[in-house]
Amino acid sequence: MLSTRPLHVLRPSLLPPLRASSSRIPLRTAQSDRYLLIRDFFTRQSSLTYSPPPLPLPFRPRSPLIPRRWNSTTPSSSPSSGKTPSERPKDCPHCGPTPSNIPATPPPPTIGPAPGHAQDYTPFIRRLIQQSQLLKANAPHRPTKEQLLEAASSWWERLRIRIKWFTIRGWRRFNTDDLSAFASWFVLGNTLWILIGTTTFVSAVFATLNSLSLQEYVARWISDYLTSETGVTVIFESAIVPRWGASTITFRNVYISRRADSLSQSDNATAIANAPGATRTKAATAKPPSPTPFLSSELTPATYMAPRAAESDNYTMFDVNVDEVEVALSFMRWLDGKGLVKDAKVKGVRGVIDRRSVWWDVTKPLNPADWRHATRPGDFELETLAVEDALVTVYQPGGQRPYNVSVFNAAIGPLRKRWLFYDIISAEGITGQFDNCLFSLHMPQKLGKVQGDEGRLIKRMARFRIDGLPIEHAQYATGHTGPMSWITSGKLDAVLDIKFPYHPDEQVDFKAIFEEIGRNVVTISHGAHPDVDLEQQHAHSSNTKETVDAAIEASAAAEATSGAINPGQHRLARPPLRAPDASRTGMSQREAQGQERREVTVDIDLRFRDLKAAVPMFTSDLSVTNNALIRPIVAFINANRTLVPIHCQVAADLSDFDGSWTLFETGLMTSVSDQIYDALAYHVSSETANSKRIRQVSVWGIQRGAEVLLDALRNVVDPAHAQLLATL
């Protein structure tokens, strides 16, 4: 409290003058005491910074007329107290036994050297200052960076000086704000690094772990994680090496397997597993098999004739070895739900794909829509996929002989799990062999200009071609139904021109925008406004429209020969078989109604060679009308076994490719089989074919009649010749 604190002696000039009066005694109030205390406090503070030479001040006893009210603890100095001045308590250690109770002035503080900046520096900086001859510890100014760099004796000390100056522009110690700023910068910087350069960040992590000889543990951890998440055994037999030049991560000697059990499929592993007391081991720790494709002609039927598998094993199994896999990662795509892998490149694939355990209920009709896969969050969506030197052996169910499938080179643009089959057939280019038959998928070439207008809803085209395909593959693909099942042997040459529409996943349809702008420009240039009613435009520019249409038709006719697509096969001497144009009629009706559907259109050119057909024993899947056409169709195939060309066109809605992984799931194979049957049935039962047969029969009758007439005339002219022929 203020009343208990000792007060210093004040200057006499600061006290207010006291005027004596016989009627009134002036008293010191609490307000005046408070003012004196505040003024004395600031006076002491100023004396600490600047202390002039002390001036001796005379002591003067306090007037007895002024009572001491500001310190009640000190006894009064009145004579009636009965105490001597020596017995009174002292107010401060500097006050002596004076008759007055006012304390004396405290001694002035000692003036020492002014403190410098060195006390705030780090020990490293202070040590440099002490070692330097040009720097002083109590200098009024802090040392500069150049002075400390001159005082440093090693590159490590100079690096610390530069880091210190770069971070805080000073030499003091790091405080809490600095440390929190460094932590925030570290977290934010690494977050941006992960988002922008995910591959580089993961490569740096792998390089660090490889330098610590932890690559085996990392590979084992990644293998176990992928195995547990995907249900497929994945083993990395070599270290994971980052490739800094290509900004990718390389996995070498990767083994991928999916089997009914977790044991190795070799005979030794099976024997060990069946032995008493055997323990099951993880597939990741067991020695993986090395499946090698082999010639299908060397296999016996016992190899690919397997009994029906259990319900839990009704899926495709495989064992694949991959020499090298290069991937580029993107954390932003993972946050977007598109998977962590952005680009991938696969080299040296060898293995076996076993589908012998797959079966289905034949009593129920097979609907392709029921076999499509639902979309799930996190399904992969690769921007690019490149495959080089892939060779696998495929085992199919139903007793079909195994065959080899190889891919020499494949460049696939976007590869999405949701649109897997759609992205494969729309790839930039794929070349390989299917059961020793060369196939290719590429963009078709044109005889004229490269950039052409295929249609308002067509984005691009692709051509798939395969030569010499055994007819058994087409039979298994169609499910042993239709005219394909009636053919016992033969080969197939197929050319498919596929037209792709604009995909709804594309962000902006620039082509449609430019076409709309072009139509508006043409409309405005002919004196019409795009916002005017259609009837007014038609009445105003009917002649102009006819002129424009005539010009468009003329230009289209001129470019028909120069801009046509290069045919995939040789020209035929006779026109091919065609089905009734029902699909085009339906498309024209939709266009007339103003309906625009995104469809994948496939123009198919099939040429069957060296055919042999037989009448099927069971025809319960055909109607009475179709059953009556079996024998004429089989007879036609056997009569034209050298070459049977068929042209047809099928279309599938873009939504049919959503979730489709194979050709069967899209429903296109069923449409192709129906088109082949319609073409054969139409050719056998059409009026054109009947008139052609009548004409041939008429010519044959005329020929036979002419021969009989000539024989009769010869007998009349030369009867001896007739008798000679009769004797012979």
C-alpha positions in Angstrom: 0.0 0.0 0.0 1.0 3.6 -0.7 0.7 4.5 3.0 3.4 2.1 4.1 6.0 3.0 1.5 8.8 5.3 2.7 9.0 8.6 0.9 12.2 10.4 -0.1 13.0 13.9 0.9 11.6 16.4 -1.5 13.1 19.6 -2.6 12.0 22.6 -0.6 11.1 24.5 -3.7 8.6 21.9 -4.6 6.6 22.2 -1.4 3.8 24.7 -1.4 4.4 27.7 0.8 2.7 27.7 4.1 1.0 30.8 5.3 0.6 31.2 9.1 -2.7 32.1 10.4 -4.0 32.3 13.9 -7.4 31.0 13.0 -6.5 28.1 10.6 -3.7 25.6 10.5 -2.9 24.2 7.0 -2.9 20.5 6.8 -1.3 18.2 4.1 -4.1 16.3 2.3 -4.1 12.8 0.6 -4.3 14.4 -2.9 -1.1 16.3 -2.3 0.6 13.2 -1.0 -0.4 11.2 -4.1 1.0 13.9 -6.4 4.3 14.0 -4.5 4.6 10.2 -4.8 3.9 10.1 -8.5 6.4 12.9 -9.2 9.0 11.3 -7.0 8.6 8.0 -9.0 9.2 9.6 -12.4 12.1 11.6 -10.9 13.8 8.4 -9.8 13.3 6.8 -13.3 14.9 9.7 -15.0 17.8 9.6 -12.6 18.6 6.0 -13.7 19.1 7.0 -17.3 20.8 10.3 -16.6 22.4 11.0 -13.2 23.9 14.5 -12.8 26.3 15.1 -10.0 24.5 15.0 -6.7 23.9 18.3 -5.0 24.0 18.4 -1.2 20.6 19.3 0.1 20.3 20.7 3.7 18.1 18.8 6.0 15.3 20.8 7.6 13.1 19.4 10.3 9.5 19.2 9.6 7.3 21.7 11.1 5.4 20.5 14.1 2.3 22.2 12.9 2.0 19.7 10.0 0.9 16.3 11.5 2.3 13.2 9.9 -0.8 11.6 8.5 0.8 9.7 5.6 2.6 7.2 7.8 0.5 6.1 10.7 2.9 3.3 11.7 5.6 5.7 12.9 5.1 7.0 16.4 4.5 10.6 17.0 7.3 13.0 17.9 5.3 14.9 20.5 6.9 15.4 23.8 4.0 13.6 25.5 5.0 10.3 24.1 7.7 9.8 26.7 10.3 8.4 24.3 13.6 9.8 23.3 14.6 10.3 19.7 17.0 7.5 20.0 14.2 5.0 20.9 12.1 5.9 17.8 12.1 3.5 14.8 14.0 4.4 11.8 12.2 5.0 8.5 15.1 3.9 6.3 18.6 2.6 6.7 20.0 6.0 5.6 18.1 8.0 8.2 19.7 8.6 11.6 18.1 9.4 14.9 16.9 12.9 13.9 14.1 14.7 15.5 12.3 14.7 12.1 10.7 11.6 10.7 11.3 12.5 7.0 13.8 10.1 5.5 16.9 11.3 3.9 17.6 11.3 0.1 18.8 7.9 -1.2 22.3 7.6 -2.7 22.4 8.0 -6.4 22.8 4.8 -8.5 26.2 3.9 -9.7 26.9 4.6 -13.4 28.4 1.5 -15.1 29.2 0.7 -18.7 26.1 0.6 -21.0 25.1 -3.0 -21.9 25.7 -4.1 -25.5 23.9 -6.4 -27.9 26.0 -9.5 -27.3 23.8 -10.7 -24.4 21.0 -11.4 -26.9 23.2 -13.3 -29.4 23.5 -17.0 -29.7 26.6 -18.7 -28.2 27.9 -19.3 -31.7 27.8 -15.6 -32.6 29.3 -14.6 -29.3 32.1 -17.0 -29.7 32.8 -15.5 -33.2 32.8 -12.0 -31.7 35.3 -13.0 -29.0 37.5 -14.6 -31.5 37.5 -11.7 -33.8 39.8 -8.7 -33.3 37.7 -6.3 -35.2 34.5 -6.9 -33.3 33.7 -5.8 -29.7 31.2 -7.4 -27.4 29.8 -4.1 -26.1 29.7 -2.4 -29.4 26.6 -0.1 -29.8 25.9 -1.5 -33.2 25.4 -5.2 -34.1 27.9 -6.8 -36.4 27.1 -7.1 -40.1 26.9 -10.3 -42.1 30.2 -9.5 -43.9 32.0 -9.0 -40.6 30.9 -12.3 -39.2 31.7 -14.1 -42.5 35.3 -12.7 -42.3 35.5 -13.9 -38.7 34.3 -17.5 -39.6 37.0 -20.1 -40.1 35.1 -22.9 -41.9 32.4 -23.4 -44.5 30.1 -24.8 -41.9 30.3 -21.7 -39.8 29.7 -19.5 -42.9 26.7 -21.7 -43.8 25.2 -21.2 -40.3 25.8 -17.5 -40.6 24.0 -17.3 -44.0 21.1 -19.4 -42.7 20.7 -17.3 -39.7 20.7 -14.1 -41.7 18.4 -15.6 -44.3 15.8 -16.7 -41.8 15.5 -13.8 -39.3 17.9 -11.1 -40.5 19.6 -11.0 -37.2 21.8 -12.8 -34.7 19.5 -13.3 -31.8 18.2 -16.6 -30.5 15.1 -18.2 -32.2 12.0 -17.6 -30.2 8.6 -19.3 -30.2 7.3 -17.2 -33.1 10.3 -18.2 -35.2 10.0 -21.9 -34.5 6.2 -21.9 -35.2 6.9 -20.1 -38.5 9.5 -22.6 -39.4 7.1 -25.5 -38.6 4.3 -23.9 -40.6 6.7 -23.3 -43.6 7.9 -26.9 -43.4 4.4 -28.3 -43.3 3.1 -26.0 -46.1 6.1 -26.6 -48.3 6.0 -30.3 -48.1 2.2 -30.2 -48.7 2.7 -28.2 -51.9 5.6 -30.6 -52.8 3.3 -33.6 -52.4 0.5 -32.0 -54.3 2.5 -30.7 -57.2 5.4 -33.2 -57.4 4.1 -36.4 -55.9 6.4 -38.6 -57.9 9.5 -36.5 -57.0 8.5 -36.6 -53.3 8.0 -40.4 -53.2 11.2 -40.8 -55.2 13.1 -38.8 -52.6 11.6 -41.0 -49.8 12.6 -44.2 -51.7 16.1 -42.9 -52.3 16.5 -42.1 -48.7 15.3 -45.5 -47.6 17.5 -47.2 -50.2 20.5 -45.3 -48.8 19.7 -46.7 -45.4 19.5 -50.3 -46.8 15.8 -50.5 -46.0 14.6 -51.3 -49.6 13.7 -54.9 -48.7 11.5 -53.8 -45.8 9.8 -51.1 -47.9 9.2 -53.6 -50.8 7.8 -56.1 -48.3 5.5 -53.5 -46.7 4.2 -52.3 -50.1 3.6 -55.9 -51.2 1.7 -56.7 -48.0 -0.4 -53.5 -48.3 -1.3 -54.1 -52.0 -2.1 -57.7 -51.3 -4.4 -56.9 -48.4 -6.1 -54.0 -50.2 -6.6 -55.7 -53.7 -6.8 -59.3 -52.8 -4.1 -60.1 -55.4 -0.7 -61.3 -54.4 1.9 -58.7 -55.4 5.6 -59.4 -54.8 8.5 -57.0 -55.6 11.5 -59.2 -56.1 13.9 -56.2 -56.6 14.3 -52.8 -55.0 12.1 -49.9 -55.9 14.4 -47.4 -57.8 13.4 -43.8 -58.6 14.3 -42.6 -62.1 15.0 -38.9 -61.8 15.5 -38.2 -65.5 12.0 -39.4 -66.5 10.4 -38.4 -63.2 9.0 -41.9 -62.6 9.4 -44.7 -60.1 10.5 -48.1 -61.4 9.5 -51.4 -60.1 11.5 -54.3 -61.4 10.7 -58.1 -61.3 7.1 -57.8 -60.1 5.1 -60.9 -59.6 1.3 -60.7 -59.6 -0.9 -63.7 -58.8 -4.5 -64.5 -58.0 -5.3 -68.1 -57.1 -7.8 -70.0 -55.2 -5.5 -70.6 -52.2 -2.5 -68.7 -50.8 0.0 -71.5 -51.5 2.2 -71.9 -54.4 0.7 -73.8 -57.3 3.8 -76.0 -57.9 3.7 -79.6 -57.2 6.2 -79.3 -54.3 4.2 -76.7 -52.6 1.0 -78.8 -53.0 2.7 -81.9 -51.6 4.0 -79.9 -48.6 0.6 -78.4 -48.0 -1.1 -81.8 -48.0 1.5 -83.3 -45.7 0.4 -83.8 -42.0 1.4 -81.0 -39.7 2.0 -78.6 -42.6 1.5 -74.9 -41.9 0.1 -72.5 -44.4 2.5 -69.7 -45.4 1.8 -66.3 -46.9 2.1 -66.1 -50.7 4.3 -63.1 -50.3 6.9 -65.1 -48.5 6.6 -68.3 -50.6 8.7 -68.7 -53.7 6.5 -67.6 -56.6 6.1 -69.8 -59.7 7.4 -68.6 -63.0 4.6 -69.1 -65.6 5.9 -69.3 -69.1 3.6 -69.2 -72.2 4.0 -72.2 -74.4 2.7 -73.4 -77.8 -1.0 -74.5 -77.6 -0.4 -77.3 -80.0 1.8 -79.1 -77.5 -1.0 -79.3 -74.9 -3.2 -82.4 -74.4 -7.0 -82.2 -73.7 -6.4 -83.3 -70.2 -4.5 -80.0 -69.6 -7.4 -77.7 -70.4 -10.3 -79.9 -69.4 -10.9 -79.1 -65.8 -13.8 -80.1 -63.5 -16.3 -77.5 -62.4 -14.9 -75.2 -59.7 -16.5 -74.3 -56.4 -18.7 -71.3 -56.0 -16.0 -69.4 -54.1 -13.5 -70.1 -56.9 -15.7 -68.8 -59.7 -13.4 -66.1 -61.0 -10.4 -65.6 -63.3 -7.1 -66.6 -62.0 -3.7 -65.5 -63.3 0.1 -65.7 -62.6 2.0 -62.9 -64.3 5.6 -61.8 -64.1 6.5 -58.2 -65.1 10.1 -57.2 -65.9 9.6 -53.5 -65.3 6.8 -51.1 -64.4 7.3 -47.4 -64.5 4.7 -45.2 -62.8 4.1 -41.5 -62.3 2.1 -40.5 -59.3 -0.3 -37.6 -58.6 -1.7 -36.9 -55.2 -4.2 -34.4 -56.6 -5.8 -37.1 -58.7 -6.0 -39.3 -55.6 -7.8 -36.5 -53.8 -10.2 -36.3 -56.8 -11.0 -40.0 -56.5 -9.1 -41.1 -59.7 -6.4 -43.2 -58.1 -2.8 -42.4 -57.2 -1.2 -43.5 -60.4 -1.2 -41.0 -63.3 0.9 -42.6 -66.0 2.2 -46.2 -66.3 4.5 -48.1 -68.6 4.8 -51.9 -68.5 7.5 -53.9 -70.2 8.2 -57.6 -70.4 4.9 -59.3 -69.4 4.9 -63.1 -69.2 2.3 -65.3 -67.6 -0.9 -67.4 -67.7 -4.5 -66.3 -67.5 -6.6 -69.2 -66.3 -10.4 -69.0 -66.8 -11.1 -72.7 -66.5 -12.8 -72.2 -63.1 -15.3 -69.7 -64.5 -18.8 -71.1 -65.0 -22.4 -69.7 -65.2 -25.9 -71.0 -65.0 -26.9 -72.0 -68.6 -30.5 -72.4 -67.6 -30.8 -68.6 -67.3 -30.6 -66.2 -70.3 -27.4 -64.3 -70.4 -28.1 -60.6 -70.3 -24.9 -58.5 -70.9 -26.2 -55.7 -68.7 -26.1 -58.0 -65.7 -22.4 -58.6 -66.0 -21.3 -55.0 -66.1 -19.3 -53.6 -63.2 -20.5 -50.9 -60.9 -18.4 -47.8 -60.4 -16.8 -47.3 -57.1 -14.9 -44.3 -55.6 -11.2 -44.6 -56.1 -11.3 -46.6 -59.3 -8.1 -46.0 -61.3 -8.1 -43.5 -64.2 -4.8 -43.5 -66.0 -3.9 -40.7 -68.3 -1.6 -42.9 -70.4 -0.7 -46.5 -70.5 2.1 -48.0 -72.6 2.7 -51.8 -72.9 5.7 -53.4 -74.6 6.5 -57.0 -75.1 3.6 -58.8 -73.5 2.9 -62.5 -74.0 0.3 -64.5 -72.0 -1.3 -67.9 -72.4 -5.1 -67.9 -72.0 -7.1 -70.9 -70.8 -10.8 -70.6 -71.6 -13.7 -72.6 -70.0 -15.8 -75.1 -71.9 -13.0 -77.2 -73.2 -11.6 -74.6 -75.6 -8.0 -75.1 -76.4 -5.6 -72.6 -74.9 -4.0 -70.0 -77.1 -1.3 -67.2 -76.8 -2.0 -63.5 -76.9 0.9 -61.1 -77.4 1.1 -57.4 -77.6 4.1 -55.9 -79.3 3.3 -52.2 -78.6 0.3 -50.5 -77.2 -0.3 -46.8 -76.6 -3.5 -46.2 -74.8 -4.6 -42.7 -74.0 -6.9 -42.5 -71.0 -7.6 -45.9 -69.4 -10.4 -45.8 -66.9 -11.7 -48.7 -64.9 -15.3 -47.5 -65.5 -14.8 -47.3 -69.3 -12.2 -50.0 -69.7 -13.3 -51.6 -73.0 -14.2 -48.3 -74.5 -10.7 -46.9 -73.8 -9.0 -50.0 -75.1 -10.8 -49.9 -78.5 -10.2 -46.1 -78.7 -6.5 -46.5 -78.1 -3.9 -44.6 -80.2 -2.4 -47.8 -81.5 -2.1 -51.5 -80.6 -0.3 -54.2 -82.5 0.1 -57.9 -81.6 -0.9 -61.5 -82.2 -4.1 -63.3 -81.2 -3.6 -67.1 -81.5 -0.8 -66.5 -84.0 -3.0 -64.1 -86.0 -1.7 -60.6 -86.5 -4.0 -57.8 -85.4 -3.7 -54.0 -85.3 -5.8 -51.2 -83.9 -5.0 -47.8 -85.4 -6.6 -44.7 -87.0 -7.7 -45.3 -90.6 -5.9 -43.4 -93.3 -7.6 -41.2 -95.9 -6.8 -40.8 -99.6 -7.4 -37.0 -99.4 -7.0 -34.5 -96.7 -6.3 -35.8 -93.2 -8.7 -33.5 -91.3 -12.2 -34.3 -92.5 -15.7 -33.8 -91.2 -17.0 -37.2 -90.2 -20.1 -35.9 -88.5 -21.3 -33.5 -86.0 -21.4 -36.2 -83.2 -18.3 -38.1 -84.3 -15.1 -37.3 -82.5 -12.6 -39.8 -84.1 -12.4 -43.1 -85.8 -10.4 -46.3 -85.3 -9.8 -49.4 -87.4 -9.3 -52.9 -86.0 -8.1 -55.6 -88.3 -7.3 -59.2 -87.8 -6.4 -61.8 -90.5 -6.7 -65.6 -90.4 -8.6 -65.9 -87.1 -9.8 -69.5 -86.5 -13.6 -69.7 -86.6 -13.7 -71.4 -83.2 -13.0 -68.1 -81.4 -16.1 -66.5 -83.1 -18.1 -69.5 -82.1 -17.2 -69.2 -78.5 -17.7 -65.5 -78.5 -21.3 -65.8 -79.8 -22.1 -68.5 -77.3 -22.6 -71.3 -79.8 -25.8 -69.8 -81.2 -26.7 -68.6 -84.7 -25.0 -69.3 -88.0 -21.6 -69.3 -86.3 -22.3 -72.5 -84.5 -23.2 -74.2 -87.8 -19.7 -73.7 -89.2 -17.4 -76.6 -88.4 -14.1 -75.1 -89.8 -12.8 -72.1 -91.5 -11.0 -68.8 -91.0 -12.1 -65.2 -90.7 -10.7 -61.9 -91.9 -12.3 -59.0 -90.2 -12.0 -55.2 -90.6 -13.9 -53.0 -88.2 -14.2 -49.2 -88.6 -15.3 -47.8 -85.3 -16.7 -44.3 -84.9 -16.6 -42.7 -81.5 -18.9 -39.9 -80.3 -17.9 -37.1 -78.1 -17.6 -38.4 -74.6 -19.7 -36.7 -71.8 -16.7 -36.6 -69.5 -15.0 -34.0 -71.8 -15.2 -30.6 -70.3 -15.7 -28.4 -73.3 -16.9 -29.4 -76.8 -14.9 -26.9 -78.8 -16.0 -28.5 -82.1 -19.7 -27.9 -81.4 -19.0 -24.4 -80.3 -17.1 -23.5 -83.5 -19.7 -25.2 -85.6 -22.4 -23.1 -83.9 -20.4 -20.0 -84.5 -19.9 -20.9 -88.1 -23.6 -21.4 -88.7 -24.4 -18.1 -87.1 -21.8 -16.3 -89.3 -23.3 -17.9 -92.4 -26.8 -17.0 -91.3 -25.9 -13.4 -90.7 -23.9 -13.1 -93.9 -27.0 -14.0 -95.9 -29.1 -11.2 -94.3 -30.8 -13.2 -91.5 -30.5 -12.9 -87.8 -30.0 -16.0 -85.6 -32.7 -14.9 -83.2 -35.4 -14.5 -85.8 -38.1 -17.1 -85.9 -37.5 -20.1 -88.1 -40.5 -19.4 -90.2 -39.4 -15.9 -91.0 -35.9 -17.1 -91.8 -37.2 -19.8 -94.1 -39.5 -17.3 -95.9 -36.8 -14.7 -96.1 -33.9 -17.0 -97.3 -35.5 -19.9 -99.1 -33.6 -19.2 -102.3 -30.4 -18.6 -100.4 -30.8 -21.9 -98.6 -31.3 -23.8 -101.8 -28.1 -22.2 -103.2 -26.1 -23.1 -100.1 -27.4 -26.7 -100.1 -26.5 -27.1 -103.8 -23.0 -25.8 -103.1 -22.6 -28.2 -100.1 -23.7 -31.1 -102.2 -21.4 -30.2 -105.0 -18.4 -29.9 -102.6 -19.3 -33.2 -100.9 -19.5 -34.9 -104.3 -16.1 -33.4 -105.2 -14.5 -34.6 -102.0 -16.2 -38.0 -102.1 -13.4 -39.5 -104.1 -10.5 -37.6 -102.5 -11.6 -37.8 -98.9 -12.8 -41.4 -98.8 -11.3 -43.7 -96.2 -8.7 -46.1 -97.5 -10.5 -49.5 -97.6 -9.2 -52.1 -95.2 -9.4 -55.1 -97.7 -9.3 -55.7 -101.4 -12.2 -55.0 -103.6 -14.7 -57.8 -104.3 -15.7 -59.1 -107.7 -19.2 -59.5 -106.5 -21.1 -57.3 -103.9 -21.0 -58.7 -100.4 -24.0 -59.9 -98.4 -25.8 -57.3 -96.5 -28.6 -57.4 -93.9 -31.8 -55.3 -94.2 -31.0 -51.7 -93.4 -33.0 -51.6 -90.2 -30.4 -49.9 -88.1 -30.0 -47.0 -90.5 -33.8 -46.7 -90.7 -33.9 -46.4 -86.9 -31.1 -43.8 -86.9 -32.8 -41.8 -89.6 -36.1 -41.8 -87.6 -34.3 -40.5 -84.5 -32.7 -37.8 -86.5 -36.0 -36.8 -88.0 -37.5 -36.6 -84.5 -34.6 -34.4 -83.4 -33.1 -37.0 -81.0 -29.3 -37.0 -80.7 -28.0 -40.1 -79.1 -24.3 -40.7 -78.4 -23.6 -44.0 -80.1 -20.6 -46.0 -81.0 -21.1 -47.1 -84.6 -19.1 -50.0 -86.1 -18.9 -50.8 -89.8 -17.9 -54.4 -90.1 -16.4 -56.2 -93.1 -16.2 -59.9 -92.6 -14.8 -62.4 -95.0 -15.1 -66.1 -94.3 -12.6 -68.4 -96.0 -12.4 -72.2 -96.5 -15.8 -72.8 -94.7 -17.5 -76.0 -93.9 -20.9 -76.0 -92.4 -23.3 -78.7 -91.1 -26.9 -78.7 -90.0 -27.2 -78.5 -86.2 -28.8 -81.3 -84.3 -30.6 -79.1 -81.8 -32.4 -76.0 -83.0 -34.6 -75.2 -80.1 -33.3 -71.6 -79.9 -34.7 -70.8 -83.4 -38.2 -70.2 -84.5 -40.1 -72.1 -87.1 -39.4 -69.6 -89.8 -35.7 -69.5 -89.0 -35.5 -73.2 -88.6 -36.8 -73.6 -92.2 -33.8 -71.5 -93.4 -31.1 -73.6 -91.8 -30.7 -76.0 -94.6 -30.6 -73.3 -97.4 -28.1 -71.3 -95.4 -25.9 -74.4 -94.8 -26.1 -75.3 -98.4 -25.2 -71.8 -99.5 -22.1 -71.8 -97.1 -20.9 -75.1 -98.5 -21.5 -74.0 -102.1 -19.4 -70.8 -101.5 -16.8 -72.2 -99.2 -14.0 -70.3 -100.8 -15.2 -66.8 -99.8 -18.4 -65.6 -98.1 -18.2 -61.7 -97.6 -20.6 -60.0 -95.3 -20.9 -56.3 -94.6 -23.0 -55.1 -91.7 -23.3 -52.1 -89.3 -24.0 -52.2 -85.6 -24.4 -49.4 -83.1 -24.3 -49.4 -79.3 -25.3 -46.6 -77.0 -22.5 -45.0 -75.1 -24.1 -46.0 -71.8 -23.7 -49.6 -72.8 -19.9 -49.2 -72.3 -20.3 -47.9 -68.8 -18.9 -50.7 -66.6 -18.1 -53.0 -69.6 -14.7 -54.7 -69.5 -15.3 -57.2 -72.4 -17.0 -57.3 -75.8 -19.7 -59.5 -74.4 -20.8 -57.0 -71.8 -21.3 -54.3 -74.4 -23.8 -56.4 -76.3 -22.0 -55.8 -79.6 -21.3 -59.5 -80.1 -24.9 -60.4 -80.0 -25.7 -57.7 -82.5 -23.0 -58.9 -84.9 -24.3 -62.5 -84.7 -27.8 -61.2 -85.5 -26.5 -59.2 -88.4 -24.7 -62.2 -89.9 -27.8 -64.3 -89.6 -30.0 -61.6 -91.1 -27.6 -61.2 -94.1 -27.5 -64.9 -94.8 -31.2 -65.3 -94.4 -32.0 -62.3 -96.5 -29.7 -63.5 -99.3 -31.3 -66.9 -99.3 -34.9 -65.8 -99.1 -34.8 -62.5 -101.0 -36.5 -61.9 -104.3 -33.2 -60.9 -105.9 -31.7 -64.3 -105.0 -34.8 -66.1 -106.2 -34.8 -64.2 -109.5 -31.1 -65.0 -109.9 -31.7 -68.7 -109.3 -34.6 -68.6 -111.8 -32.4 -67.0 -114.4 -29.7 -69.6 -113.8 -32.3 -72.4 -114.1 -33.7 -70.9 -117.3 -30.3 -70.6 -118.8 -29.6 -74.2 -117.9 -32.9 -75.3 -119.4 -32.2 -73.4 -122.6 -28.8 -74.9 -122.7 -30.1 -78.4 -122.3 -32.8 -77.8 -124.9 -30.2 -76.5 -127.4 -28.1 -79.6 -126.9 -31.1 -81.8 -127.5 -32.0 -79.9 -130.7 -28.4 -80.1 -132.0 -28.4 -83.8 -131.4 -31.6 -84.2 -133.3 -30.3 -82.2 -136.3 -27.1 -84.2 -136.3 -29.0 -87.5 -136.4 -31.0 -86.2 -139.4 -28.0 -85.0 -141.3 -25.7 -87.9 -140.5 -27.7 -91.1 -139.6 -24.5 -93.2 -139.8 -23.0 -91.2 -137.0 -26.0 -91.9 -134.9 -25.8 -95.6 -135.6 -22.1 -95.6 -134.8 -22.7 -93.9 -131.5 -25.4 -96.4 -130.7 -23.1 -99.3 -131.2 -20.5 -97.8 -129.0 
